[in-house]
């Protein structure tokens, strides 16, 4: 599983750089694991040059048991009995007139807990789009109501892969609402006053000299998970840290 974790980390950083190329001061929020696990299912059914290129794009070691590694990782992510709620759910929606190999469907279920549901994109595209959106909304407690906008699928659509990720946790050191206050937030272009939470307590704090950045760990309840925050020095622009 370590190889998969390393590959996913490299993929996440590479993708973040690409998403920030056009405007490195805008907000970017994405789930690298959702993307890599969904693409890994595509890789599961790929052969030849496509398979080689996908493994390169995902930084996967073709000598290892890639899909077994994803299975272990997803099992760990979805483990029960935790102080937080973290769920990842994958599903394939395939055109019912296509003959998907049973070995592909079985492998997706085994390694990625992803069932292949047959829909008729050719006959009722809009109903299929709504059905997929409803599934995602259910898996994310209504937080993502429309993952597929109008026109994103059509009558020629053969397969849609969807991954939904949901997280909810409590801080180990709770923030008090009454201490929230306006403070200056700096972007590359300007400074603006925004409402910021405030907490005085002991946390793990480090500093990375190479990129002039502070690293702060904010643990969740029972310290089972943590949020890691990178804060560049005032003189360090966002582009430097990318």
N, C-alpha and C positions, 0 to 999 in steps of 0.2 A: 504493500500500500504506500510505502514511502516514495517509490518511483512515481506513482500516480499523483501524490501530493506535490512533489517537486514539479512535475509536468504541468499540473494545474496552476501552480504558482507562477511559473514562467509564462504560461499562456495568458494568465490574468494581467500581468504587468505589460506584456506585449500588446494586448488588446486595449488596455487603458491608454497607452501611448498613442495608438492609432485613433482612438476616439477623441483624444485631445489635440490632434494635429491641426484641425481647422481653427479651433479657439480653445487655447489651454487655460482660459480663465472661467469658462462656463462650468456649471455643475454637471457631473457625470455620475450616475448611479446604476450599477448593473450587478448581476450575479454570475461571476465567472463559472462556478460549478454548474449552474443551470445550463449554460451554453456548452461547456465542455462535455457534460454527460449526454446532452441531446446529440451533439455532433459525434460522440463516441458510438451512439446507436447507428448513426449513418455509416460510420467507419466499420461497424460490425457487418454491414451488408455490402461493403465496398471490396473491389478487387483491382488488381493491376495498378496502373498509374494513379488512379483515384485513391486507392488505399495508401500508396506511398506518400502522395501529396498530403492527404489528411493526417497521417501520422506525423509528418513534418510540421504541419500547421499547429497541431495539438501538442507537439514536443513529446510524443509518446515513444517509448523504447520498444521497438517491435520484437526484441528478443524476450521480453517479459510477458507475463500473462496479464494483458491489459484489462480485459473485461472482468477477470477475477479480482483485479485490483479495484476497479470501480465498484464491484459488488461489495467488497469489504468496506470501502469508503462510505458508500451510501447507507450501509447497515449501521456504521458508526454514527453517521449524521442523524439517522432516524431512531436512535436507541431510545427505549422507553425508560421511565423512572427517573427523569431529570427534573431539576428545579426550573428549567426553561422549556418552552415549546419550540421545537425546530423540526419542521417536516419538509421533505422534498418529495414531489410526486411527478411521475412522468407518464405520458400516454401517447400512443400513436393513433392517429385517425387516418385510415386508409380508404381509398375509393373501393367500393364493394365489388366493382367489376374487375378489379386487378387480382391476379393470383399470387398473393404473397407466400413465399416459401414457409412451410411450417417450422423448419429449423430456425429461420430468422425470428419468427414470432415467439418461439419457445425460448430462444436465447435472450431476447429483449425482456421477457418476463423473468427469466432466471437471474440475469445479471443486473438489470436496471428496474426491476419491479414494474415494468411498463407493459400494459396490455395493449394489443392492437384492436381498436374498435372500428368496425366497418361502417362507413357512411356513404351516401350517394351525392357526391359533389356535383356530378353531371346533371342530376335531376333537380336538386334543390340546394343550390350553393348557399343562399342566405340562411336557410334553416341549419345547415351544417356549421356555418360561422357562429351562429347564435348558440348552438349546442356546445361547441368548443369553448366559447366564452363563459357559458354557464358552468362548465366543468372547472375552469380555472378560478372563477369567482368562488365556487364552493371550497376549493382546496386552499384558498388564501383568505378565508373568512370574509369575503367580500371586498378585500383591499384592492384587488385587480379585477375590475368589472368588465373590461373590454381589451383583451390582449390582441385580438384580431379586429382591426378596423374595417369599415366597408371597402370592398375591392381588394382585400389582401388575399382572398382565395377566389377561385373561379371554377368554371365547369371543367377545365382541363387539369385541375389539381388532383394529384394522385396520392400524396401522403403529406400529412402535417404532424410534426413532432412537437410536443409541448412539454415544458418542464415548469412546475410551479414551486416556489420556495416560500415558506412562511416561518417567521421567527417572532417570538414574544418572550421577553425576559425582564426580570427586575434587577436593578443595580444592587450590588453588595453593599454599597454606601449610597443610600437614597439621597436624591436632591430635593430640597425644600422649595416649593413654588414661591414662597415669600422672598427668597433670596435671588430670584430671577431679576435681572436688571439690564438696562441698556449699556452696551459697551461697543467700542470701535472694532470693526471687522475690516481687514485690509484685503483688497484684491490687487491685481497687477495695475489696474487703472486708477483706483480711488479708495477712499475710506468711507465707511458708512456705519451708522449706529444701528445695531440689531439687538434683539432681546436674547440674552445668554444666561444659561443656568450657571449657578455658582455653588461650589462645595469646597470646604476647607477640611482636608483629611490627608492621610498618608497613602500615596500610591507609588507604584514602581515607575521610575522616570529615568530615561537614558538619553544619550546624545550621540548622533552619528556625524563625526567630523567631516566625512567625505562630501556630504550634502548639506551640512550646516542645519541640521534638523533635530528637534527634540522628539522623543518617542515616549508616549504616555500609555500605560495600560489601565483600563477601567474595567475591573472584573464585575461579572454578573453574580447573582446570588450563589452562595456556596463556592464561588470561584471556579465553577465548572467551565465557563466560557469567559472570554474577555473581548472588549473592543479595544483595538489598537489605533491610536491617533498620532499622526505625523504632523508636527507643527514647524514649518520652516522659520528661520530667523527673519527678522524684519527686513534685512537687506537681501534676502534670498527669494527670487521669483519662483513661481510655480513651474516654469519651464525647466529650471535647473534640476528640480526634483523628479521630473519625468525622464 
